[in-house]
């Protein structure tokens, strides 16, 4: 029997089934242990330091106890601490991005995804480079600066060369004042050599959802295709890091398996990356299974309520305080609104989840990977965020300045957010307001920027930010290194 070892490079040892089961038992036994829960909450709370805040995070066992706990007063405290952590390390910034679907050709058999090979009802489509260009122009015209490219797995139709060519095309498009400054990549698990090619192509984060950490379920949910190999899939992030990619994004598809199992597996995966590579995941996404062609979410009996979903999000925030958290337009405005307070730091806006979706008037449902719940435009999302006290940020400076992996983490840990990310967020928001926003959004935006500038503690940094904002408003200058 495999033994639990977070430092091992073998999936069955770092995501160890016996350890997860023992963790769940331990959590169940202690879910009403107020003394222990208080101790864990105290450990999770951010502590003030001379330069900012520090936070120790939680082990998968500790975080699982909090997730199991249903004492209302303690759950409320979990939410409060999640909010404190979010504000301490990310401030009120929310990073904005959009997905870009390149191809829905796929040789896998994932039973929860409409792109699975056996689905003959949907048209298969792969963007040409001209079409990629047109999609990028449409995204730039909305105001996007950061994309996550998505593609099915198909070595014939979407080989790595195709993905690399698309990345090159995306970075080459400069339409009016627009450019895409960070391309994150969400493609199937691949080889170290291919990860190295992605790194050389200048990608931001490599994102790969585990879908489920439960091996037996995983094998059933992925009955055919290369993705059937649980170990190869689970060990992908180690290969990505070996290939030089130091920002990786984890996620599970909640609803496929019991959420407590998935949660423990997810935190163990983060612990493993930290133990082996010295840096945890850059982001964690929290998607829930949604309706799509050929897919009925009710067919999966592990679906979770909005309440549980919020608790999962908050507990992840407590366990891995320095990791960015992403929520997509799979979720409604109402759910996104609640989760933003509990630790989410990135949202997508104005998204189309179909191949070629940004250049068509209507949403082309036939190639959609999932139903979009939040169908508002980017302008509406930006305005809504600002009205709720968040700063939508289009900043990509860390990645462009080489502050990735542990260098980004140390910036985050040293609490330099207000002197670094905050002014950058305000400057990139100004760019957005000037170039793309409606008059209403502009009005709300400039009021917010005026207030938020005053929160920058260092006088000199505030002066520079003000100067750059004036520059952006008064000229076409867009050559800052955001
Ligand atoms: S989830 Fe990904 S790998 Fe699976 S069928 Fe869909 S596109 Fe293919």
Boltz pocket constraint, residues with backbone or C-beta under 6 A from the ligand:
constraints:
  - pocket:
      binder: B
      contacts: [[A, 105], [A, 106], [A, 107], [A, 108], [A, 109], [A, 110], [A, 113], [A, 114], [A, 115], [A, 116], [A, 117], [A, 151], [A, 152], [A, 153], [A, 188], [A, 227]]
      max_distance: 6.0
